[in-house]
Amino acid sequence: MISLEINGQSVTVAKGSTILAAAKAAHIKIPTLCYHPDLKAGASCGICVVRQLLPSRTEPGKFVPSPKLLRACCTEATEGMKILTHDPDIVQVRKTVLELILANHPSDCLQCPRSGSCELQNIAADFGIRDIPFPKEVIHRDNDTSTPSLVLNPDKCIKCGRCAEVCQQMQNVWALEFIGRGEKTVMAPAADVKLAESPCIKCGQCSAHCPVGAIYENDETAKVWAALRDPAKTCIVQIAPAVRVALGEAFGMKPGELTTGKIYAALRMLGFNQVFDTNFSADVTIMEEGTEFIKRFTSGGKLPLITSCCPAWTDWMEKYAPDFTENFSSAKSPQQMLSALAKTYWAEKNNVACNDIHVTSIMPCTAKKYEIARDEHMKSCGCQDTDVVLTTRELARMIKAAGIDFLSLPEQPADDLLGAYTGAGTIFGVTGGVMEAALRTAYCLITKEATPPSIDFKEVRGMEGVKSATIKIGDAEVNVAIAHQMGNVEKVLNQIREDLKNGVKPRYDFIEVMACRGGCIGGGGQPCLATDEVRAARTAGLYTDDEKATLRMSHLNPEVQALYKDYLGEPGSEKAEELLHTHYHKREVYKFD
């Protein structure tokens, strides 16, 4: 630990802390724009400048301000340092930096998807900027709308570098980089190709970390409004596990507060005919994927089995690790399972034609927009299974546009048939959750016991980038690994490659992968400005939902049991394969026509 003074206030912090971190510990806010706690500080913007007080050369015992300004985000605090964070000159420097940025930034805030949550907008308001004393010059480049998931608006880019840092260092995808020099510098895919032609996996972490509206989700709310107005359509909606612990943030609630019943109520007020829950199909996923694992584990099949719920991860695997295609679970994601069942199982029971059903999926993920049309397996019902995917952010906008007072809504239940879920289904939204849900059911099915000795497999929980554990199931030991945040995944895959190269049994039997940090709770379509503190709160909310559930194991879900009894037969049946499974193949990293 070291001690220093900030604005005359003594503060003690861990050695190696930055001035910015020390100021936060002293409850002093230094404005930032390019900084994000997930990322290595790049010191790009210069907003966070501070001044060090140094011993006077002429007056012993007196300290005078240094003429040199330090960038607080990347300057290490040292023992005995004296820092001044605000004085008239520092404020003027920060204001001038902001004015220069705004001189090269469009002023169409009312049409920007980040209006109201834009970090540049907020900091400009804090400084009371009303006029720009510099000539306005915005170098125009066309928007990149080449992917179904994301839109790049280069005019709004402030060149903070967050998106490139996320894409390259956190996600290990390398789809975005700086191109050009000086005022001609732009943030774009390598070689200045379209995003759809780049290695992009549509995870949306670039959009979640962008401080402005330079990268954002492809807004498809108009398609949903149109479907809701169509009297010929039966409009069905499903919500993913992680949405229920994040949507409330858009209405002033704290991260992690459960809003499940309020979401159901809001969706009915919007006009949806049937409100279902993706947690139900998460339970179905465990039946299919868990059965697949048990067969491989007990019968000598291809191991390790790797989970396939995350579409950004499956896209990455097909591009960067096609040698693991046979290890991938063929089970579709819960989103695709529920949509297929809505247009077949539910449709048949209610005598509604597949083509007359419109399924909207509310997801924490931008890659889900890509997943719904990734191949012909996404049309297992005879037409496209999922019609539209909205992110958590898009749903929040629809609720506000409809004038719904979300906070005052009474809680309502989901609709029957595809709405009931267990605690195992809800923890799909957090890293380790798919693994834990699978282990709960696998333990019971393998040992024939009613419940595991402990239903909480805490060994697979936590925010470490890679976790591993050995789980005792009866007389057998199952070696598992959990990886989240794409930059961590290749470490696990390389361990397996090393085992295979050396001719030994792979060290893991079952691997869970989630592309985003923390899993879906930190997805690219969730409310922006997420940090590990926010992710921890959302995670706690899902575990709370699990703990309060009457049933906490997927195979005990009565609606799932009825689904297999009345319609599918058994996990892995011919009908289950047709509706609930898919296949994977190698894709090119760069895609040129």
C-alpha positions as CSV (number, residue, x, y, z in Angstrom):
1,M,0.0,0.0,0.0
2,I,1.1,3.6,-0.6
3,S,-0.2,6.9,0.7
4,L,-0.6,10.1,-1.3
5,E,-2.6,13.4,-1.2
6,I,-5.3,14.3,-3.6
7,N,-6.6,17.9,-3.3
8,G,-5.1,17.9,0.2
9,Q,-6.9,14.7,1.2
10,S,-4.8,11.8,2.3
11,V,-5.6,8.5,0.6
12,T,-4.1,5.0,0.8
13,V,-4.3,2.7,-2.2
14,A,-2.6,-0.5,-3.4
15,K,0.8,0.0,-5.0
16,G,0.5,0.1,-8.8
17,S,-2.8,2.0,-8.7
18,T,-3.3,4.9,-11.1
19,I,-4.0,8.4,-10.0
20,L,-7.5,7.9,-11.4
21,A,-8.1,4.9,-9.1
22,A,-6.7,6.8,-6.1
23,A,-9.0,9.7,-6.8
24,K,-12.0,7.4,-6.9
25,A,-10.9,5.9,-3.5
26,A,-10.9,9.5,-2.2
27,H,-14.5,10.0,-3.6
28,I,-13.2,12.5,-6.2
29,K,-14.4,12.3,-9.7
30,I,-11.9,13.0,-12.5
31,P,-13.8,13.2,-15.9
32,T,-12.8,10.6,-18.5
33,L,-13.9,9.7,-22.0
34,C,-11.5,7.1,-23.5
35,Y,-11.1,5.2,-20.3
36,H,-13.0,2.1,-19.4
37,P,-12.2,-0.2,-16.4
38,D,-12.4,-3.3,-18.6
39,L,-9.5,-2.0,-20.8
40,K,-5.9,-1.0,-20.5
41,A,-5.8,2.8,-20.4
42,G,-4.9,4.3,-23.8
43,A,-4.7,8.0,-22.7
44,S,-6.2,9.0,-26.0
45,C,-8.6,11.8,-25.1
46,G,-6.7,13.9,-22.6
47,I,-9.8,14.7,-20.6
48,C,-8.4,13.2,-17.3
49,V,-5.4,15.6,-17.0
50,V,-4.3,16.5,-13.5
51,R,-1.4,18.4,-12.0
52,Q,1.2,17.3,-9.6
53,L,2.4,19.5,-6.7
54,L,6.2,19.5,-6.4
55,P,8.5,20.9,-3.7
56,S,9.5,24.5,-4.4
57,R,13.1,25.1,-5.3
58,T,13.1,28.5,-3.6
59,E,10.8,28.1,-0.6
60,P,11.5,25.0,1.5
61,G,8.5,23.2,2.7
62,K,6.2,24.8,0.1
63,F,4.7,22.9,-2.8
64,V,4.0,24.5,-6.2
65,P,2.0,23.2,-9.2
66,S,4.0,21.6,-11.9
67,P,3.5,23.1,-15.4
68,K,3.3,19.5,-16.8
69,L,-0.1,17.9,-16.9
70,L,-0.4,14.2,-16.1
71,R,-3.1,11.8,-17.6
72,A,-4.7,10.3,-14.5
73,C,-5.9,7.1,-16.3
74,C,-2.4,5.8,-17.0
75,T,-0.1,7.5,-14.5
76,E,0.9,5.4,-11.6
77,A,0.4,6.9,-8.1
78,T,3.5,6.9,-6.0
79,E,4.3,7.2,-2.3
80,G,4.0,10.8,-1.1
81,M,2.7,12.2,-4.3
82,K,0.5,15.3,-4.1
83,I,-2.1,15.7,-6.8
84,L,-4.4,18.6,-7.8
85,T,-7.3,17.3,-9.9
86,H,-9.2,20.6,-10.5
87,D,-8.1,24.2,-10.9
88,P,-9.1,26.9,-13.4
89,D,-6.4,26.0,-15.9
90,I,-7.1,22.2,-15.7
91,V,-10.9,22.9,-16.3
92,Q,-10.1,25.1,-19.3
93,V,-7.8,22.4,-20.8
94,R,-10.5,19.8,-20.4
95,K,-13.1,22.1,-21.9
96,T,-10.9,22.9,-24.9
97,V,-10.3,19.2,-25.5
98,L,-14.1,18.6,-25.5
99,E,-14.6,21.6,-27.8
100,L,-12.1,20.2,-30.3
101,I,-13.8,16.8,-30.2
102,L,-17.2,18.3,-30.7
103,A,-15.9,20.4,-33.7
104,N,-15.3,17.1,-35.5
105,H,-18.5,15.4,-34.2
106,P,-22.0,15.5,-35.7
107,S,-24.6,17.5,-33.8
108,D,-27.6,15.2,-34.6
109,C,-27.9,14.0,-31.0
110,L,-31.7,13.7,-31.2
111,Q,-31.4,11.0,-34.0
112,C,-28.5,9.1,-32.2
113,P,-29.2,5.8,-30.5
114,R,-27.0,6.8,-27.6
115,S,-28.8,10.1,-26.9
116,G,-29.3,10.1,-23.2
117,S,-26.6,7.5,-22.5
118,C,-23.8,9.1,-24.5
119,E,-20.6,9.7,-22.5
120,L,-19.6,12.6,-24.7
121,Q,-23.0,14.2,-24.4
122,N,-23.0,13.8,-20.6
123,I,-19.5,15.3,-20.1
124,A,-20.3,18.2,-22.5
125,A,-23.3,18.9,-20.4
126,D,-21.2,18.8,-17.2
127,F,-18.9,21.4,-18.6
128,G,-21.8,23.6,-19.8
129,I,-20.6,23.7,-23.4
130,R,-22.9,25.9,-25.4
131,D,-20.7,27.1,-28.3
132,I,-17.8,25.6,-30.2
133,P,-15.1,28.2,-30.9
134,F,-13.5,26.1,-33.6
135,P,-14.6,25.6,-37.2
136,K,-17.0,22.7,-37.6
137,E,-15.5,19.9,-39.8
138,V,-17.0,16.4,-39.9
139,I,-15.4,14.1,-42.5
140,H,-18.3,12.0,-43.8
141,R,-18.1,8.3,-44.4
142,D,-21.1,6.1,-45.2
143,N,-22.5,3.9,-42.4
144,D,-21.5,0.2,-42.6
145,T,-24.8,-1.8,-42.4
146,S,-23.4,-5.0,-43.8
147,T,-24.2,-7.3,-40.9
148,P,-27.6,-8.0,-39.4
149,S,-26.3,-7.3,-35.9
150,L,-24.3,-4.0,-35.9
151,V,-24.1,-0.6,-37.5
152,L,-20.8,1.3,-37.8
153,N,-21.2,5.1,-38.0
154,P,-17.7,6.4,-38.6
155,D,-18.8,10.1,-38.5
156,K,-19.5,9.8,-34.8
157,C,-16.2,8.0,-34.0
158,I,-14.1,10.1,-31.5
159,K,-11.0,7.8,-32.0
160,C,-10.9,6.7,-28.3
161,G,-9.8,3.2,-29.4
162,R,-12.1,1.4,-27.0
163,C,-13.7,-0.7,-29.7
164,A,-10.3,-1.9,-31.2
165,E,-9.0,-2.7,-27.7
166,V,-12.1,-4.7,-26.9
167,C,-12.0,-6.5,-30.2
168,Q,-8.3,-7.3,-30.2
169,Q,-7.4,-7.8,-26.6
170,M,-10.6,-8.9,-24.8
171,Q,-12.2,-10.8,-27.6
172,N,-9.1,-11.8,-29.7
173,V,-11.1,-11.3,-32.9
174,W,-9.1,-8.4,-34.5
175,A,-12.0,-7.2,-36.7
176,L,-11.4,-3.5,-35.9
177,E,-8.3,-1.3,-36.0
178,F,-7.1,2.3,-36.7
179,I,-6.5,3.0,-40.4
180,G,-4.8,6.1,-41.7
181,R,-3.0,9.0,-40.0
182,G,-3.8,12.4,-38.6
183,E,-7.2,13.8,-39.3
184,K,-7.8,11.0,-41.9
185,T,-7.6,8.3,-39.2
186,V,-10.6,6.1,-39.1
187,M,-11.7,3.1,-37.0
188,A,-12.7,0.3,-39.4
189,P,-12.2,-3.4,-40.2
190,A,-8.8,-4.4,-41.3
191,A,-8.0,-3.4,-44.9
192,D,-11.1,-1.1,-44.7
193,V,-13.4,-3.9,-45.8
194,K,-17.0,-4.1,-44.7
195,L,-17.7,-5.5,-41.2
196,A,-19.5,-8.6,-42.8
197,E,-16.3,-9.4,-44.7
198,S,-14.1,-9.1,-41.6
199,P,-13.4,-11.7,-38.8
200,C,-16.3,-10.0,-36.8
201,I,-18.3,-12.5,-34.7
202,K,-21.1,-10.0,-34.0
203,C,-20.6,-10.2,-30.3
204,G,-21.3,-6.5,-29.9
205,Q,-18.7,-5.8,-27.3
206,C,-17.5,-3.0,-29.5
207,S,-20.9,-1.4,-29.3
208,A,-21.2,-2.0,-25.5
209,H,-17.9,-0.2,-24.9
210,C,-18.2,2.6,-27.4
211,P,-18.8,5.9,-25.4
212,V,-20.8,7.5,-28.3
213,G,-23.0,6.4,-31.1
214,A,-20.3,5.2,-33.5
215,I,-21.2,1.5,-33.1
216,Y,-24.7,0.4,-32.2
217,E,-27.1,-2.5,-32.6
218,N,-29.2,-2.8,-35.8
219,D,-32.5,-1.4,-34.6
220,E,-35.4,-3.7,-35.7
221,T,-38.1,-2.4,-33.5
222,A,-40.0,-1.2,-36.6
223,K,-40.4,-4.8,-37.7
224,V,-41.9,-5.7,-34.4
225,W,-44.3,-2.8,-34.3
226,A,-45.5,-3.8,-37.8
227,A,-46.1,-7.4,-36.7
228,L,-48.0,-6.2,-33.7
229,R,-50.3,-4.1,-35.9
230,D,-51.0,-7.0,-38.3
231,P,-54.3,-8.7,-37.3
232,A,-53.4,-11.8,-39.2
233,K,-50.3,-12.4,-37.1
234,T,-50.2,-14.3,-33.8
235,C,-47.3,-12.5,-32.1
236,I,-45.2,-14.6,-29.7
237,V,-42.3,-13.2,-27.6
238,Q,-39.6,-14.8,-25.5
239,I,-37.2,-13.2,-23.1
240,A,-33.6,-14.5,-22.3
241,P,-32.4,-15.2,-18.8
242,A,-30.1,-12.2,-18.6
243,V,-32.6,-9.6,-19.8
244,R,-34.6,-9.8,-16.5
245,V,-31.6,-8.5,-14.4
246,A,-30.6,-5.7,-16.7
247,L,-33.7,-4.1,-18.3
248,G,-34.6,-2.3,-15.1
249,E,-31.4,-0.2,-15.5
250,A,-33.0,1.6,-18.4
251,F,-35.7,2.8,-16.0
252,G,-33.5,3.8,-13.1
253,M,-33.4,0.5,-11.2
254,K,-30.2,-0.9,-9.8
255,P,-28.3,-3.6,-11.8
256,G,-29.4,-7.1,-10.9
257,E,-32.9,-6.2,-9.8
258,L,-35.2,-9.0,-11.0
259,T,-38.0,-7.6,-13.3
260,T,-39.3,-10.8,-14.8
261,G,-43.0,-10.3,-13.9
262,K,-42.9,-6.7,-14.9
263,I,-41.4,-7.6,-18.3
264,Y,-44.2,-10.1,-18.9
265,A,-46.7,-7.4,-18.1
266,A,-45.0,-4.8,-20.3
267,L,-44.9,-7.3,-23.3
268,R,-48.6,-7.9,-23.0
269,M,-49.3,-4.2,-22.9
270,L,-47.2,-3.8,-26.1
271,G,-49.7,-6.3,-27.7
272,F,-48.0,-9.7,-27.8
273,N,-50.5,-12.5,-27.8
274,Q,-48.3,-15.1,-26.0
275,V,-45.4,-14.3,-23.6
276,F,-43.0,-17.2,-23.2
277,D,-39.6,-17.5,-21.5
278,T,-36.3,-18.6,-23.0
279,N,-35.5,-20.1,-19.6
280,F,-38.0,-22.9,-20.5
281,S,-36.0,-23.8,-23.6
282,A,-32.8,-23.5,-21.5
283,D,-34.2,-26.4,-19.5
284,V,-34.9,-28.2,-22.8
285,T,-31.3,-27.5,-23.9
286,I,-30.1,-29.4,-20.8
287,M,-32.3,-32.3,-21.7
288,E,-30.7,-32.4,-25.2
289,E,-27.2,-31.3,-24.5
290,G,-27.0,-33.2,-21.2
291,T,-28.2,-36.4,-22.9
292,E,-25.6,-35.9,-25.6
293,F,-22.9,-35.5,-22.9
294,I,-24.0,-38.5,-21.0
295,K,-23.9,-40.7,-24.1
296,R,-20.4,-39.5,-25.0
297,F,-19.1,-39.7,-21.5
298,T,-20.5,-43.2,-20.7
299,S,-20.1,-44.8,-24.2
300,G,-16.7,-43.5,-25.3
301,G,-17.9,-40.8,-27.6
302,K,-15.9,-37.7,-28.8
303,L,-14.8,-35.6,-25.9
304,P,-14.6,-33.0,-24.7
305,L,-18.2,-31.9,-25.5
306,I,-18.3,-28.1,-26.0
307,T,-21.5,-26.1,-25.4
308,S,-23.1,-24.3,-28.3
309,C,-25.6,-21.8,-26.8
310,C,-23.5,-18.7,-27.7
311,P,-23.8,-17.7,-31.4
312,A,-20.7,-15.4,-31.3
313,W,-18.7,-18.3,-29.9
314,T,-20.0,-20.7,-32.6
315,D,-19.1,-18.2,-35.3
316,W,-15.6,-17.8,-33.8
317,M,-15.2,-21.6,-33.6
318,E,-16.2,-22.1,-37.3
319,K,-13.7,-19.4,-38.3
320,Y,-10.8,-20.0,-36.0
321,A,-11.1,-23.5,-34.6
322,P,-12.9,-25.7,-37.1
323,D,-10.8,-28.6,-35.8
324,F,-13.2,-28.7,-32.9
325,T,-16.4,-29.0,-35.0
326,E,-16.9,-32.6,-34.0
327,N,-16.6,-31.7,-30.3
328,F,-19.4,-29.1,-30.6
329,S,-22.8,-30.0,-29.1
330,S,-25.3,-30.2,-31.9
331,A,-28.0,-28.7,-29.7
332,K,-29.3,-25.4,-30.9
333,S,-29.3,-22.4,-28.6
334,P,-32.4,-22.0,-26.2
335,Q,-33.6,-19.1,-28.4
336,Q,-33.8,-21.3,-31.5
337,M,-35.3,-24.2,-29.6
338,L,-38.1,-22.1,-28.2
339,S,-38.9,-20.5,-31.6
340,A,-39.0,-23.9,-33.3
341,L,-41.3,-25.3,-30.6
342,A,-43.6,-22.2,-30.7
343,K,-44.2,-22.7,-34.4
344,T,-44.7,-26.5,-34.2
345,Y,-45.6,-27.8,-30.7
346,W,-47.6,-24.7,-29.6
347,A,-48.9,-24.1,-33.1
348,E,-50.3,-27.6,-33.4
349,K,-52.0,-27.5,-30.0
350,N,-53.6,-24.2,-30.8
351,N,-54.4,-24.9,-34.4
352,V,-52.4,-21.9,-35.8
353,A,-50.4,-22.1,-39.0
354,C,-46.6,-21.7,-38.8
355,N,-46.7,-18.8,-41.3
356,D,-49.3,-16.9,-39.2
357,I,-47.0,-16.8,-36.2
358,H,-44.4,-14.1,-35.6
359,V,-41.8,-14.8,-33.0
360,T,-39.9,-11.9,-31.4
361,S,-36.9,-12.8,-29.2
362,I,-35.6,-10.4,-26.5
363,M,-31.9,-11.1,-26.1
364,P,-28.9,-9.5,-24.3
365,C,-26.9,-10.3,-27.4
366,T,-26.3,-8.7,-30.8
367,A,-25.0,-12.0,-32.3
368,K,-28.5,-13.5,-31.9
369,K,-29.6,-11.2,-34.8
370,Y,-27.2,-13.1,-37.0
371,E,-28.0,-16.5,-35.5
372,I,-31.6,-16.6,-36.7
373,A,-30.6,-16.9,-40.3
374,R,-27.2,-18.5,-40.1
375,D,-28.2,-21.6,-42.1
376,E,-31.2,-23.7,-43.1
377,H,-31.4,-25.4,-39.7
378,M,-32.9,-22.1,-38.4
379,K,-36.0,-22.9,-40.5
380,S,-36.8,-26.3,-38.9
381,C,-40.5,-25.5,-38.7
382,G,-40.8,-24.9,-42.4
383,C,-40.3,-21.2,-42.2
384,Q,-37.9,-19.0,-40.3
385,D,-38.1,-20.0,-36.7
386,T,-37.2,-16.7,-35.1
387,D,-38.5,-13.7,-37.0
388,V,-36.9,-10.8,-35.2
389,V,-34.3,-10.4,-32.4
390,L,-34.4,-7.3,-30.2
391,T,-31.7,-6.5,-27.7
392,T,-32.4,-5.4,-24.1
393,R,-31.8,-1.8,-25.2
394,E,-34.3,-2.0,-28.1
395,L,-37.0,-3.5,-25.7
396,A,-36.4,-0.6,-23.3
397,R,-37.0,1.9,-26.1
398,M,-40.2,0.2,-27.2
399,I,-41.6,0.2,-23.6
400,K,-40.8,4.0,-23.3
401,A,-42.3,4.7,-26.7
402,A,-45.5,3.0,-25.7
403,G,-45.8,5.2,-22.6
404,I,-45.7,2.2,-20.2
405,D,-44.9,3.1,-16.6
406,F,-42.6,0.1,-16.2
407,L,-41.7,0.7,-12.5
408,S,-45.4,0.7,-11.4
409,L,-46.4,-2.4,-13.4
410,P,-47.8,-5.3,-11.3
411,E,-46.0,-8.6,-11.9
412,Q,-47.6,-11.2,-14.2
413,P,-46.8,-14.8,-15.0
414,A,-45.6,-16.2,-18.4
415,D,-48.0,-18.1,-20.5
416,D,-48.3,-21.9,-20.2
417,L,-46.8,-24.6,-22.4
418,L,-43.5,-22.7,-23.1
419,G,-43.2,-20.4,-20.1
420,A,-42.4,-22.5,-16.9
421,Y,-38.7,-22.7,-15.9
422,T,-36.5,-24.0,-13.2
423,G,-33.6,-22.4,-11.4
424,A,-31.2,-24.2,-13.7
425,G,-32.7,-22.4,-16.7
426,T,-32.2,-19.0,-15.3
427,I,-28.5,-19.4,-14.6
428,F,-27.9,-19.9,-18.3
429,G,-27.4,-16.1,-18.4
430,V,-24.1,-16.2,-16.4
431,T,-20.7,-17.7,-17.1
432,G,-20.7,-21.3,-15.6
433,G,-24.5,-21.4,-15.6
434,V,-24.9,-23.8,-18.5
435,M,-22.3,-26.1,-17.0
436,E,-23.9,-26.0,-13.5
437,A,-27.3,-26.7,-15.0
438,A,-26.0,-29.6,-17.0
439,L,-24.1,-31.1,-14.0
440,R,-27.3,-31.0,-11.8
441,T,-29.2,-33.1,-14.3
442,A,-26.3,-35.2,-15.4
443,Y,-25.7,-36.2,-11.8
444,C,-29.2,-37.4,-11.4
445,L,-29.5,-39.2,-14.7
446,I,-26.1,-41.0,-14.3
447,T,-26.5,-42.0,-10.6
448,K,-30.3,-42.4,-10.7
449,E,-30.4,-40.3,-7.5
450,A,-33.1,-37.8,-6.9
451,T,-30.8,-34.9,-6.2
452,P,-27.0,-34.3,-6.0
453,P,-25.4,-34.0,-2.5
454,S,-25.2,-30.3,-3.2
455,I,-27.2,-28.7,-5.9
456,D,-24.9,-25.7,-6.1
457,F,-21.8,-26.5,-8.1
458,K,-19.9,-23.5,-6.9
459,E,-16.6,-24.8,-8.4
460,V,-17.8,-23.5,-11.8
461,R,-18.9,-20.1,-10.6
462,G,-16.9,-16.8,-10.6
463,M,-15.3,-14.2,-12.9
464,E,-12.0,-15.9,-13.6
465,G,-11.5,-16.0,-17.3
466,V,-10.9,-19.7,-17.3
467,K,-12.1,-22.0,-14.5
468,S,-11.6,-25.7,-14.2
469,A,-12.9,-28.3,-11.8
470,T,-13.2,-32.1,-11.3
471,I,-16.8,-33.0,-10.3
472,K,-17.5,-36.4,-8.7
473,I,-20.6,-38.0,-10.2
474,G,-21.1,-41.4,-8.5
475,D,-18.0,-43.4,-9.1
476,A,-16.9,-41.2,-12.0
477,E,-15.0,-38.0,-12.2
478,V,-15.9,-35.4,-14.8
479,N,-13.3,-32.8,-15.6
480,V,-14.8,-29.5,-16.7
481,A,-13.6,-26.1,-17.9
482,I,-15.5,-22.8,-18.2
483,A,-14.2,-20.0,-20.4
484,H,-15.8,-16.6,-20.9
485,Q,-14.6,-13.5,-22.9
486,M,-13.3,-14.8,-26.3
487,G,-9.7,-13.8,-25.6
488,N,-9.6,-16.5,-22.9
489,V,-11.0,-19.4,-25.0
490,E,-8.0,-20.2,-27.1
491,K,-6.0,-21.0,-24.0
492,V,-8.4,-23.9,-23.3
493,L,-8.5,-25.1,-26.9
494,N,-4.7,-25.1,-27.0
495,Q,-4.6,-27.3,-23.9
496,I,-6.8,-29.9,-25.7
497,R,-4.7,-29.6,-28.9
498,E,-1.6,-30.3,-26.8
499,D,-3.2,-33.3,-25.2
500,L,-4.2,-34.7,-28.6
501,K,-0.7,-34.0,-30.0
502,N,0.9,-36.0,-27.2
503,G,-1.6,-38.8,-27.7
504,V,-3.2,-38.6,-24.3
505,K,-6.8,-38.3,-23.2
506,P,-8.0,-34.7,-23.3
507,R,-7.8,-33.2,-19.9
508,Y,-11.5,-31.9,-20.0
509,D,-14.7,-33.9,-20.6
510,F,-17.0,-30.9,-20.9
511,I,-16.3,-27.3,-21.8
512,E,-18.6,-24.3,-21.5
513,V,-17.8,-21.1,-23.6
514,M,-19.4,-17.7,-23.5
515,A,-18.1,-15.0,-25.8
516,C,-18.9,-12.1,-23.5
517,R,-17.3,-11.2,-20.2
518,G,-19.4,-12.7,-17.4
519,G,-21.6,-14.5,-19.9
520,C,-24.9,-13.1,-21.3
521,I,-25.3,-10.8,-18.3
522,G,-22.5,-8.8,-20.0
523,G,-23.8,-9.3,-23.5
524,G,-23.3,-6.8,-26.3
525,G,-27.0,-5.9,-26.4
526,Q,-27.3,-5.1,-22.7
527,P,-27.5,-1.6,-21.3
528,C,-24.2,0.2,-21.9
529,L,-21.6,1.3,-19.3
530,A,-21.3,-2.2,-17.8
531,T,-18.3,-2.8,-15.5
532,D,-17.4,-5.8,-13.4
533,E,-19.3,-4.2,-10.5
534,V,-22.4,-4.1,-12.7
535,R,-21.8,-7.7,-14.0
536,A,-21.5,-8.9,-10.4
537,A,-24.9,-7.4,-9.5
538,R,-26.6,-8.9,-12.6
539,T,-25.0,-12.3,-11.8
540,A,-26.2,-12.1,-8.2
541,G,-29.7,-11.4,-9.5
542,L,-29.8,-14.6,-11.6
543,Y,-28.5,-16.7,-8.7
544,T,-31.2,-15.2,-6.5
545,D,-33.8,-16.2,-9.1
546,D,-32.3,-19.7,-9.1
547,E,-32.3,-20.0,-5.3
548,K,-35.9,-18.9,-4.9
549,A,-37.1,-21.3,-7.5
550,T,-39.3,-24.2,-6.4
551,L,-37.6,-26.5,-8.9
552,R,-33.9,-26.1,-9.6
553,M,-33.1,-29.0,-12.0
554,S,-34.2,-28.9,-15.7
555,H,-35.4,-32.4,-15.9
556,L,-38.0,-31.7,-13.2
557,N,-39.7,-28.9,-15.2
558,P,-43.3,-30.2,-15.6
559,E,-43.8,-28.4,-18.9
560,V,-40.6,-29.9,-20.3
561,Q,-41.7,-33.4,-19.2
562,A,-45.1,-32.8,-21.0
563,L,-43.2,-31.6,-24.1
564,Y,-41.3,-34.9,-24.3
565,K,-44.3,-37.1,-23.3
566,D,-46.8,-35.4,-25.8
567,Y,-44.5,-34.4,-28.7
568,L,-40.8,-35.2,-28.8
569,G,-40.7,-38.6,-27.3
570,E,-37.3,-38.5,-25.7
571,P,-34.1,-36.4,-25.8
572,G,-32.3,-37.0,-29.0
573,S,-35.3,-38.5,-30.8
574,E,-35.8,-38.1,-34.5
575,K,-38.2,-35.2,-33.9
576,A,-35.9,-33.6,-31.4
577,E,-33.0,-33.9,-33.9
578,E,-35.2,-32.2,-36.6
579,L,-36.3,-29.3,-34.5
580,L,-33.7,-28.8,-31.8
581,H,-30.3,-29.7,-33.4
582,T,-28.0,-28.2,-36.0
583,H,-24.5,-28.7,-37.5
584,Y,-21.4,-26.7,-37.9
585,H,-18.8,-26.2,-40.6
586,K,-15.6,-24.3,-41.4
587,R,-16.1,-20.6,-42.4
588,E,-13.6,-18.2,-43.9
589,V,-12.2,-15.6,-41.6
590,Y,-12.3,-13.0,-44.4
591,K,-15.2,-13.2,-46.7
592,F,-14.8,-11.7,-50.2
593,D,-17.1,-12.1,-53.2
